[in-house]
Amino acid sequence: MKYIIEMLDISKEFTGIVANDDITFQVKPGEIHALLGENGAGKSTLMSILFGLYKADKGTIKLNNNTVKIPNPKVASSLGIGMVHQHFKLVHNFTVTENIILGFENTRKFKIDTKTASESIKELSKKYKLEVDPNSYIEDISVGMQQRVEILKMLYRKADILIFDEPTAVLTPQEIQELLGIMKEMRKEGKTIIIITHKISEIYNLANRCTVIRKGKVISTFDVEKKSFEEISELIIGRKLNMELKREVVEKKPANFKIENLSVLDNRNLTAVNNLSLSAKPGEILGIAGVEGNGQSELIEAITGLRKVKSGHIYFNNNDIVNYSIRKRHEHGIGHIPQDRHKHGLVLDFTLENNLILATYYNKKFSKNGVLKRKEIKKHSEELINQFDIRAANGSNTICRSMSGGNQQKVIIAREIDQSPSLLIVAHPTRGLDIGAIEYIHGRLLEERKKGKTILLFSFELDEILKLSDRIAIMYNGKIVDTVVSSTTNENEIGLMMVGGIKNG
């Protein structure tokens, strides 16, 4: 048998947008097959058709050479197909066990048999080195652990074909290495894996073959080892990638942003930020590196006004902003590109133009006597759409939920940069984005630096921190353990400090 999966001549259209255009996609048994492409290229749509979330307008699906109909995920599961989505499908106030058996419950004496299920999950967890407590509640475990629950959900349902949609987008470097190891073990057991990813570097020691999709069409399928990074990049975006990032020399000025002895509590009233101090200057990108869970989220929320401060001071332009409202911080020149674009960045069911004025709708430019000036808002949004190359099917009237992740991120960046903030708090700006979108966003941040803006960059991507930052502050256990000049350090040194080690020398 040559192929375990054959998706032949698949087409799918959404209200004027052709997501999949006559795609043929074939996967061999027992291989890890990478599916690459820009945000909005049609990768997730294709896999959603295979998993039964969408119905193709045209085309045929074959499994083991047999033509099948997959009208819904339950049928997909019965055929041995499982999928881990980029945005997890978990009920947060249910336990791990309850989430895994949801829709596939067994009963014993007229009750759902969670005890037997929990024992099976423990065995699976041990076998695949996933180490998840079946009795924990989803709301109490990390993002990395939640992903493990999604993997266990597939394994519990005896899936042999596993689809991973951007599996490393929300993971720390350590969790990424663990996940890649788990995938390799699954392949050894004969599982067939399809991985949708934007990270070309990850596929070299993981995938056997790769298919590139661009604008809904298959561009090429090839053995991974036969293509260079540059060749794959060009296939994805249709042009040569600009790999050079130039940090121009900016006139040195005194620090205009300072944090002194700041302490912040987390949601459990435990100290997340512990007596922390740091400073940043105009025309500087200060990178904040650290393993997830060391207080970065709470620090971002304290600076931007989303979380109350226990003690300490945050000075911006010589004003202590600790007690400023979020709006007052915006008006004082603070912009925020949040770590979770869906939770804190956008109102997903609003139009693009409404999302672009979320922080400024009350200004005279956009409203009069409480009534919005629709013509001005539309004109403003169309200018930003053109300036930031935001791709939206219905222009400024596009509902943000329907847009790709990369274009959603561009909406947030356009809104924040348009207000010309003096201080920009940037959290994981390229998480889950394709190489073309990453190149664009990095370029925009360096433009703002050149204009003399102060930028705090929080990222788990060490190569991103090293590329963009002038200085790097390493955060561990709620404290800054050291601050280094980016040109004099490397990933190994930073990685050591991130886990509480001491830098060489």
C-alpha positions as CSV (number, residue, x, y, z in Angstrom):
1,M,0.0,0.0,0.0
2,K,1.5,3.3,-1.1
3,Y,-0.7,5.8,0.9
4,I,-2.7,5.6,4.1
5,I,-4.4,9.0,3.3
6,E,-5.4,10.4,-0.1
7,M,-7.2,13.7,-0.3
8,L,-7.9,14.0,-4.0
9,D,-9.0,17.2,-5.9
10,I,-10.2,18.9,-2.6
11,S,-11.9,22.3,-3.0
12,K,-13.4,24.5,-0.3
13,E,-14.8,28.0,-0.5
14,F,-16.0,30.4,2.2
15,T,-18.1,33.3,1.0
16,G,-15.8,34.5,-1.8
17,I,-12.6,33.1,-0.3
18,V,-11.1,30.0,-1.9
19,A,-9.4,28.2,1.0
20,N,-8.6,25.0,-0.8
21,D,-8.3,25.0,-4.6
22,D,-8.2,21.5,-6.2
23,I,-5.7,20.1,-3.6
24,T,-4.3,16.6,-3.8
25,F,-2.5,15.6,-0.6
26,Q,-1.1,12.1,0.0
27,V,0.5,10.6,3.2
28,K,2.4,7.4,3.5
29,P,1.8,5.0,6.4
30,G,4.0,5.5,9.5
31,E,5.5,8.8,8.3
32,I,5.6,12.3,9.9
33,H,4.4,14.6,7.1
34,A,4.7,18.4,7.6
35,L,2.2,20.7,6.1
36,L,3.7,24.2,5.6
37,G,2.3,27.5,4.3
38,E,1.6,31.1,5.2
39,N,-1.2,32.1,7.6
40,G,-4.4,31.7,5.6
41,A,-2.9,29.4,3.0
42,G,-5.6,26.7,3.7
43,K,-3.6,24.2,5.8
44,S,-6.0,24.1,8.8
45,T,-9.1,24.1,6.4
46,L,-7.7,21.0,4.6
47,M,-7.1,19.1,7.9
48,S,-10.5,20.2,9.3
49,I,-12.0,18.5,6.2
50,L,-10.1,15.3,7.0
51,F,-11.3,15.5,10.6
52,G,-14.9,16.2,9.7
53,L,-15.2,19.7,10.9
54,Y,-15.8,21.0,7.4
55,K,-17.3,19.4,4.3
56,A,-15.4,19.8,1.1
57,D,-17.3,21.4,-1.8
58,K,-15.5,18.9,-4.2
59,G,-13.1,16.0,-4.0
60,T,-12.6,12.5,-2.6
61,I,-11.0,11.2,0.6
62,K,-9.5,7.7,0.7
63,L,-8.1,5.8,3.8
64,N,-6.1,2.7,3.0
65,N,-7.4,2.9,-0.6
66,N,-11.0,2.9,0.5
67,T,-13.2,5.9,-0.3
68,V,-14.7,7.4,2.9
69,K,-17.2,10.1,3.9
70,I,-16.3,12.0,7.0
71,P,-19.3,14.2,7.9
72,N,-18.2,14.9,11.5
73,P,-15.4,14.4,14.1
74,K,-17.1,11.4,15.6
75,V,-16.9,9.5,12.3
76,A,-13.3,10.7,12.0
77,S,-12.5,9.2,15.4
78,S,-14.2,5.9,14.5
79,L,-11.9,5.8,11.4
80,G,-8.8,6.3,13.7
81,I,-8.2,10.0,12.9
82,G,-7.5,12.4,15.8
83,M,-6.7,16.1,15.8
84,V,-5.0,18.5,18.3
85,H,-6.2,22.0,17.4
86,Q,-4.2,25.2,17.6
87,H,-6.8,26.5,20.1
88,F,-7.5,23.6,22.4
89,K,-11.0,22.2,22.6
90,L,-11.1,21.7,26.4
91,V,-13.7,22.4,29.1
92,H,-11.8,24.4,31.7
93,N,-13.9,23.4,34.8
94,F,-13.7,19.7,33.9
95,T,-11.0,17.3,35.0
96,V,-8.4,15.8,32.7
97,T,-10.3,12.5,32.7
98,E,-13.7,14.2,32.0
99,N,-12.3,16.1,29.0
100,I,-10.7,13.0,27.5
101,I,-13.8,10.8,27.7
102,L,-16.3,13.5,26.7
103,G,-18.5,12.1,24.0
104,F,-17.1,8.6,24.5
105,E,-18.2,7.9,28.1
106,N,-18.7,4.3,29.4
107,T,-21.2,3.7,32.2
108,R,-21.1,1.3,35.1
109,K,-24.2,0.8,37.3
110,F,-25.9,3.8,35.5
111,K,-23.0,6.1,36.3
112,I,-20.2,7.4,34.1
113,D,-17.2,5.1,34.9
114,T,-14.5,7.8,35.4
115,K,-12.5,5.5,37.7
116,T,-11.7,2.9,34.9
117,A,-11.1,5.7,32.4
118,S,-8.7,7.4,34.8
119,E,-6.7,4.2,35.2
120,S,-6.5,3.8,31.4
121,I,-5.3,7.4,31.1
122,K,-2.6,6.9,33.7
123,E,-1.3,3.9,31.7
124,L,-1.3,5.8,28.5
125,S,0.3,8.8,30.2
126,K,3.1,6.6,31.5
127,K,3.6,4.7,28.2
128,Y,4.0,7.9,26.2
129,K,5.9,9.8,28.9
130,L,3.1,12.5,29.0
131,E,2.9,12.7,32.8
132,V,-0.5,14.2,33.3
133,D,-2.6,13.8,36.5
134,P,-6.0,12.5,35.4
135,N,-7.7,14.2,38.3
136,S,-6.4,17.7,37.8
137,Y,-8.8,20.4,36.5
138,I,-7.9,22.0,33.2
139,E,-8.0,25.5,34.6
140,D,-5.2,24.6,37.1
141,I,-2.7,23.2,34.6
142,S,-0.2,24.9,32.2
143,V,-0.7,25.3,28.5
144,G,1.8,22.6,27.8
145,M,-0.1,20.2,30.0
146,Q,-3.3,21.1,28.3
147,Q,-1.8,20.1,25.0
148,R,-0.8,16.7,26.5
149,V,-4.4,16.2,27.5
150,E,-5.4,16.8,23.8
151,I,-2.8,14.2,22.8
152,L,-4.1,11.7,25.4
153,K,-7.6,12.3,24.1
154,M,-6.5,11.1,20.6
155,L,-4.6,8.1,22.1
156,Y,-7.5,7.1,24.4
157,R,-9.7,7.0,21.3
158,K,-7.2,4.7,19.6
159,A,-6.3,7.1,16.8
160,D,-3.6,5.9,14.3
161,I,-3.6,9.0,12.2
162,L,-2.7,12.0,14.4
163,I,-3.1,15.6,13.1
164,F,-1.2,18.4,15.0
165,D,-2.2,22.0,14.1
166,E,0.6,24.4,15.2
167,P,1.5,22.2,18.2
168,T,4.6,24.2,19.3
169,A,3.0,27.7,18.9
170,V,2.2,28.0,22.6
171,L,5.0,25.9,24.2
172,T,8.2,26.9,25.9
173,P,11.5,25.6,24.3
174,Q,11.7,22.8,26.8
175,E,8.1,21.7,26.2
176,I,8.8,21.8,22.4
177,Q,11.7,19.3,22.7
178,E,9.6,17.0,24.9
179,L,6.7,17.1,22.3
180,L,9.0,16.4,19.4
181,G,10.4,13.4,21.3
182,I,6.8,12.1,21.9
183,M,6.0,12.4,18.2
184,K,9.1,10.4,17.3
185,E,8.1,7.7,19.8
186,M,4.6,7.6,18.2
187,R,6.1,7.2,14.8
188,K,8.2,4.2,16.0
189,E,4.9,2.6,17.1
190,G,3.5,2.9,13.6
191,K,1.4,6.0,14.1
192,T,1.0,8.3,11.0
193,I,1.4,12.0,11.9
194,I,0.6,15.2,10.0
195,I,2.0,18.3,11.6
196,I,0.9,21.8,10.5
197,T,3.7,24.2,11.4
198,H,5.4,27.5,10.6
199,K,8.7,26.6,12.1
200,I,10.8,25.2,9.3
201,S,13.8,24.5,11.6
202,E,11.6,22.0,13.6
203,I,10.8,19.7,10.7
204,Y,14.4,18.8,9.8
205,N,14.9,16.4,12.7
206,L,11.2,15.4,12.7
207,A,9.4,15.1,9.4
208,N,10.0,12.6,6.5
209,R,8.2,14.6,3.8
210,C,6.7,18.0,3.5
211,T,3.9,19.6,1.4
212,V,3.8,23.4,0.9
213,I,0.5,25.1,0.3
214,R,0.3,28.7,-1.0
215,K,-3.0,30.6,-1.5
216,G,-5.0,27.4,-1.4
217,K,-2.9,25.4,-3.9
218,V,-0.2,22.7,-3.4
219,I,3.1,24.2,-4.5
220,S,5.3,21.2,-3.9
221,T,5.7,17.9,-2.0
222,F,9.3,16.7,-1.2
223,D,11.6,14.8,1.1
224,V,12.6,17.3,3.8
225,E,16.3,16.4,3.7
226,K,16.5,17.4,0.0
227,K,15.6,21.1,0.5
228,S,17.5,23.9,2.3
229,F,15.8,26.3,4.8
230,E,16.1,29.1,2.1
231,E,14.4,26.9,-0.6
232,I,11.5,26.0,1.7
233,S,11.1,29.6,2.8
234,E,10.9,30.7,-0.9
235,L,8.3,28.0,-1.6
236,I,6.1,29.2,1.3
237,I,6.1,32.9,0.6
238,G,6.8,32.9,-3.1
239,R,9.9,35.2,-2.9
240,K,13.3,35.3,-1.2
241,L,13.1,35.9,2.5
242,N,15.0,38.8,3.9
243,M,17.1,37.1,6.6
244,E,19.1,40.3,7.5
245,L,17.8,42.4,10.4
246,K,19.6,45.7,10.9
247,R,19.6,47.4,14.3
248,E,20.7,50.9,13.5
249,V,22.6,53.0,16.0
250,V,20.2,55.2,17.9
251,E,21.2,58.2,19.9
252,K,21.6,57.2,23.6
253,K,19.2,58.9,26.0
254,P,18.5,58.5,29.7
255,A,16.0,55.8,30.7
256,N,12.4,56.9,30.5
257,F,10.9,53.7,31.9
258,K,11.8,52.3,35.3
259,I,10.5,49.6,37.6
260,E,11.5,49.8,41.2
261,N,11.0,47.0,43.8
262,L,7.9,45.7,42.1
263,S,5.9,42.8,43.7
264,V,2.8,41.4,42.1
265,L,0.6,38.5,43.1
266,D,-0.8,35.8,40.8
267,N,-4.4,34.4,40.7
268,R,-3.7,32.2,43.7
269,N,-2.4,35.2,45.8
270,L,1.2,33.9,45.6
271,T,4.1,36.2,44.7
272,A,4.7,36.0,41.0
273,V,6.9,39.2,40.6
274,N,9.2,39.5,43.6
275,N,10.8,42.9,44.3
276,L,11.8,43.3,40.7
277,S,13.7,46.3,39.2
278,L,14.6,47.2,35.6
279,S,14.9,50.1,33.3
280,A,14.7,50.8,29.5
281,K,15.7,53.7,27.3
282,P,14.2,55.5,24.2
283,G,15.4,53.8,21.0
284,E,16.1,50.5,22.9
285,I,14.5,47.1,22.7
286,L,14.8,45.4,26.1
287,G,14.1,41.7,25.8
288,I,12.7,39.8,28.7
289,A,13.6,36.1,28.5
290,G,12.4,33.4,30.8
291,V,10.7,30.0,31.0
292,E,6.9,30.3,31.1
293,G,5.5,30.7,34.6
294,N,8.3,32.8,36.1
295,G,6.2,35.9,36.5
296,Q,6.4,37.4,32.9
297,S,2.6,37.4,32.5
298,E,2.0,39.1,35.8
299,L,4.7,41.7,35.0
300,I,3.1,42.5,31.7
301,E,-0.3,42.8,33.3
302,A,1.1,45.1,36.0
303,I,2.7,47.4,33.5
304,T,-0.4,47.6,31.3
305,G,-2.9,48.0,34.1
306,L,-4.6,44.6,33.8
307,R,-3.4,43.5,37.3
308,K,-3.0,45.4,40.6
309,V,0.4,45.9,42.1
310,K,1.1,44.6,45.6
311,S,4.1,47.0,46.2
312,G,6.7,49.0,44.3
313,H,6.7,51.6,41.5
314,I,6.4,51.8,37.7
315,Y,7.8,55.1,36.4
316,F,7.2,56.3,32.8
317,N,8.4,59.8,31.8
318,N,8.9,60.5,35.5
319,N,5.3,59.7,36.5
320,D,4.4,56.8,38.7
321,I,1.7,55.0,36.7
322,V,0.9,52.3,39.3
323,N,-2.5,53.7,40.0
324,Y,-3.3,54.8,36.4
325,S,-6.3,53.3,34.7
326,I,-5.7,51.3,31.4
327,R,-7.1,54.2,29.4
328,K,-4.9,56.7,31.2
329,R,-1.9,54.6,30.4
330,H,-2.8,54.5,26.7
331,E,-3.3,58.3,26.7
332,H,0.1,58.7,28.5
333,G,1.8,56.9,25.6
334,I,1.8,53.2,26.4
335,G,0.9,50.7,23.7
336,H,0.3,47.0,24.3
337,I,0.6,44.0,21.9
338,P,-0.8,41.3,24.2
339,Q,0.4,37.7,24.5
340,D,-3.1,36.3,23.8
341,R,-4.5,38.1,20.8
342,H,-7.9,36.4,21.3
343,K,-8.3,37.1,25.0
344,H,-6.8,40.6,25.3
345,G,-6.2,41.8,21.8
346,L,-9.4,41.6,19.8
347,V,-13.1,41.4,20.0
348,L,-13.4,38.5,17.6
349,D,-17.0,39.0,16.5
350,F,-16.4,42.8,15.8
351,T,-15.4,44.0,12.4
352,L,-11.9,44.8,11.5
353,E,-12.6,48.6,11.5
354,N,-14.2,48.4,15.0
355,N,-11.2,46.5,16.4
356,L,-8.9,49.2,15.0
357,I,-10.6,51.9,17.1
358,L,-11.1,49.9,20.4
359,A,-8.8,52.3,22.3
360,T,-9.7,55.5,20.5
361,Y,-13.4,55.3,19.6
362,Y,-14.3,58.1,22.0
363,N,-11.9,60.6,20.4
364,K,-13.3,63.6,18.5
365,K,-11.9,62.1,15.3
366,F,-14.2,59.1,15.5
367,S,-17.3,60.3,17.5
368,K,-19.4,63.3,18.2
369,N,-21.9,63.5,21.1
370,G,-21.6,59.8,21.6
371,V,-22.3,58.9,18.0
372,L,-19.6,57.2,15.9
373,K,-18.5,58.8,12.7
374,R,-18.7,55.8,10.4
375,K,-17.1,57.5,7.3
376,E,-14.1,58.6,9.3
377,I,-13.7,55.2,10.9
378,K,-13.9,53.4,7.6
379,K,-11.4,55.8,6.0
380,H,-9.0,55.3,8.9
381,S,-9.3,51.5,8.8
382,E,-8.7,51.4,5.1
383,E,-5.5,53.5,5.5
384,L,-4.2,51.0,8.1
385,I,-5.2,48.0,6.0
386,N,-3.1,49.3,3.2
387,Q,-0.2,50.5,5.4
388,F,0.1,47.2,7.3
389,D,-0.8,44.9,4.4
390,I,-3.8,43.4,6.3
391,R,-5.4,40.8,4.2
392,A,-9.2,40.6,4.8
393,A,-11.8,39.2,2.4
394,N,-14.4,41.9,3.0
395,G,-12.0,44.8,3.7
396,S,-12.8,46.9,6.8
397,N,-16.1,45.0,7.3
398,T,-14.4,41.6,7.7
399,I,-15.3,39.9,11.0
400,C,-12.0,39.4,12.8
401,R,-12.8,35.8,13.8
402,S,-12.7,34.8,10.1
403,M,-9.2,36.1,9.6
404,S,-6.0,34.1,9.8
405,G,-3.8,34.4,12.9
406,G,-1.1,36.4,11.1
407,N,-3.6,39.0,9.9
408,Q,-5.3,39.2,13.3
409,Q,-1.9,40.0,14.7
410,K,-1.3,42.7,12.1
411,V,-4.6,44.3,13.2
412,I,-3.4,44.6,16.8
413,I,0.0,45.9,15.7
414,A,-1.6,48.4,13.3
415,R,-3.9,49.7,16.1
416,E,-1.1,50.1,18.7
417,I,1.6,51.6,16.4
418,D,-0.9,54.0,14.9
419,Q,-1.3,55.7,18.2
420,S,2.4,56.3,18.2
421,P,3.1,55.2,21.7
422,S,6.4,56.2,23.4
423,L,6.5,52.9,25.2
424,L,5.5,49.6,23.6
425,I,4.9,46.5,25.6
426,V,5.2,43.6,23.1
427,A,4.4,40.0,24.3
428,H,5.1,37.0,22.0
429,P,4.4,39.0,18.8
430,T,5.1,36.2,16.4
431,R,3.7,33.2,18.2
432,G,2.0,30.9,15.7
433,L,2.9,33.1,12.7
434,D,4.4,32.2,9.4
435,I,7.9,33.3,8.3
436,G,6.6,36.1,6.1
437,A,4.5,37.6,8.9
438,I,7.4,37.2,11.3
439,E,9.7,39.0,8.9
440,Y,7.2,41.9,8.6
441,I,6.5,42.2,12.3
442,H,10.2,42.2,13.2
443,G,10.8,44.9,10.6
444,R,8.0,47.1,12.1
445,L,9.4,46.8,15.6
446,L,12.8,47.8,14.4
447,E,11.2,50.8,12.7
448,E,9.6,51.9,16.0
449,R,13.0,51.5,17.7
450,K,14.6,53.7,15.1
451,K,12.0,56.4,15.8
452,G,13.2,56.5,19.4
453,K,10.4,54.4,21.0
454,T,11.1,52.3,24.1
455,I,10.2,48.7,23.6
456,L,9.9,45.9,26.1
457,L,9.9,42.5,24.2
458,F,8.6,39.4,26.0
459,S,9.2,36.2,24.1
460,F,9.9,32.5,24.6
461,E,11.7,32.4,21.2
462,L,15.4,32.9,22.2
463,D,16.4,33.5,18.6
464,E,13.8,36.3,18.4
465,I,15.0,37.9,21.6
466,L,18.6,37.7,20.4
467,K,17.8,39.1,16.9
468,L,15.8,42.1,18.1
469,S,17.0,43.1,21.5
470,D,19.7,45.6,22.5
471,R,19.8,44.2,26.0
472,I,18.3,41.1,27.5
473,A,16.9,40.8,31.1
474,I,16.6,37.2,32.3
475,M,13.6,36.5,34.6
476,Y,13.6,33.6,37.0
477,N,11.3,33.0,40.0
478,G,9.8,36.5,39.6
479,K,13.2,38.3,39.7
480,I,15.6,39.6,37.1
481,V,18.7,37.4,37.6
482,D,20.9,39.3,35.2
483,T,20.8,41.8,32.3
484,V,23.2,41.2,29.4
485,V,24.0,42.9,26.1
486,S,22.6,40.8,23.3
487,S,25.8,41.0,21.1
488,T,27.9,39.5,23.9
489,T,25.7,36.5,24.8
490,N,24.2,33.4,23.2
491,E,21.2,31.0,23.5
492,N,23.1,28.5,25.7
493,E,24.1,31.2,28.2
494,I,20.6,32.7,28.4
495,G,19.0,29.2,28.6
496,L,21.2,28.4,31.6
497,M,20.2,31.6,33.4
498,M,16.5,31.0,32.5
499,V,16.6,27.8,34.7
500,G,18.4,29.4,37.6
501,G,22.0,28.7,36.5
502,I,24.8,31.2,36.5
503,K,26.3,32.5,33.3
504,N,29.8,31.5,32.3
505,G,32.5,33.9,33.5
